[in-house]
Amino acid sequence: MIYFILSFVGGILTVLAPCVLPLLPVIVGGSISNGANDKGQAGTQPADRKRALIITISLGISVMLFTFILKVSTLFIMIPQSVWTWISGGIIVIFGAITLFPSLWEKVKFMSKLNRSSNKAMGAGYMRKSVLGDIIIGASLGPVFSTCSPTYFVVLATVLPMSPLAGFIDLLAYTAGLCGALLIISLVGQKVMAKLDIAADPKGWFKKTLGIIFIIVGFMILGGADKKLEAWLLTSGFFDVTKIEQSLLRSADQTDMPIPPSTTDVIMGTSTESSAGQASFLSAAEKAVRFKKSPEIVGASGFINTKGLGANPADDHASITVAQFKGKKVVLLDIWTYSCINCQRTLPYVESWYDKYADTGLEIISIHTPEFSFEKVQKNVEDAAKRLGVKYPIVLDNDYSTWNALHNQYWPRKYLVDIDGYIVYDHIGEGNYDETEKAIQKALIELHGRNGETMPMPAVTSFSTPAAGSMKPVSYDGARVGSPEVYFGAGRNEYLANGRQGMSGDQSLVAPDASKAQKNALYLGGTWSFESEFAEEKSASAAAPATVLFRYNAKNVYMVASADKAIAPNGVEIEVYKDGVKQCGVSGAGNFCSANSSAPSVIINAEQLYQLIEGDSYGEHTLEIRIKKGGLKAFTFTFG
């Protein structure tokens, strides 16, 4: 019952959430009548309650459908988030253009037929009172509104898996609260406009201004500016009702613990001593000036490895927050995605810190923000976590909500959050592991000093002798890598040399002879089908193999790839050649060689990162891949 009440309250609070505020003009403006009275004449008109009701109910239904079709089921999970962004933003831009230029609507053939029909009044008023248009406006915002509330995601990640019926009822309560609040705001807005009498003229300045606002909001959604505004609002503290929701949820779960008195608030200074008694700390005032507060985890699509941390201690997928560790633990936020080789190279160090410091107050929270759609699938992330040895909590940041709240732009990145919730250390990319571990130690010294304890620190991790079962650290010198990351998909295939950048659909391509390949140029041979994120070879055979050709400057070569299960249910075997010599001696990221040593090949099956070449030294080489069976999906090359 408590979740039912909180869900209803959460729906109401969502209206003031940072991700909704930029969209309120669309909700309110879309529900405002064009000023026509019942006879189709311009003039002041009472609030159009029906129109407001249709828009808000359509939005509510859209939120529910989007939840069950796209988040609860895996039916459309592989569809990139950008698709829904373009749909939502595009619809709003179109309606803005129609509002700004009403004559555009009249030129639509469908409307012309309506005008010629016997019901001319309906045709004349269609643009002003279009039920279909109102439904489309409301429905288009469902995917946006379903990423705004901590309550929504707690219900989605915690209640729904345990009890589908209870989860459905709670989601219904959340939607009712959201729609009720939006309806009230819309009706109040209508009354204000009616009193001011500024919406009477359907072609006047008010409607044109409204059209411009629609277009601006639509382009904000298309360009991601709404997410940047949301992140700014979150970090600035304005309208951050998510804190209210999180507080209510913690109270409901009885997981909130008392925080030490503010009179003892201190933060690390520049000391590198090894005990709390020897360390120096900044004062509370100095800390507030020098550091920023960590934003909260927002919009999570799921949780992994959280047993013992959530409301139900036995639940390995319970929701967690950064706030629940304030005053109790130091938190390292690790931004990564499992098919990223740069991220994978940091994991031995992160896992070592977790093993060394978890019992002394360090909590690592892995923020898994996917680059590709297949990385949104929770089962894929769970399998990768087991394969890579990740034992600490993982948050699925499929909608980039926490990524944006942190103003992040990089994989990997690490934020160290101290006992008081401040980000006291921030590192982008690989390297500086000694520095990062020393920052962790200082934060832990502060944590124990707060409790009047001393804490001698162990030596900084050395990987000269990796622990049994841990990943092997990979030697990497980024300054000596002379090749960029290369994408195959139509969305980013700027290095495709024998085709047109951005081309999509099925394309027949012919790769040149290896001796004629240019450096850092991607050549494909065969019939390739280009999608936004990947290119797929569907028709290769032993008699007519497809090819991939690339001349690179690096030591190691990696490929993000998968197999089309409909074509190759057991995976696709590819032959890899380096300077004309067949390869299959990979280790580092995993051994993917076939069992047939006399004719080695690499088996592409799961959706993940594959190491194709493990070199001895950096240099310029030619990579050639021969594909003798269709079904290979190629996403990207990376080098190390």
Helices and strands as residue ranges (DSSP letters): H 2-14, G 21-23, H 24-31, H 49-66, I 67-72, H 81-100, H 103-106, H 109-116, H 120-125, H 131-140, H 142-145, H 150-154, I 155-159, H 160-162, H 164-196, H 205-223, H 225-236, H 242-253, G 262-264, E 267-268, E 281-282, H 284-290, E 292-293, E 302-304, G 323-325, E 330-336, H 341-357, G 358-360, E 362-368, G 373-376, H 378-388, E 394-396, H 401-405, E 413-417, E 422-428, H 433-450, G 478-480, E 486-487, E 505-509, G 514-516, E 522-530, E 535-537, E 546-563, E 572-578, E 581-583, E 602-604, E 608-627, E 632-639
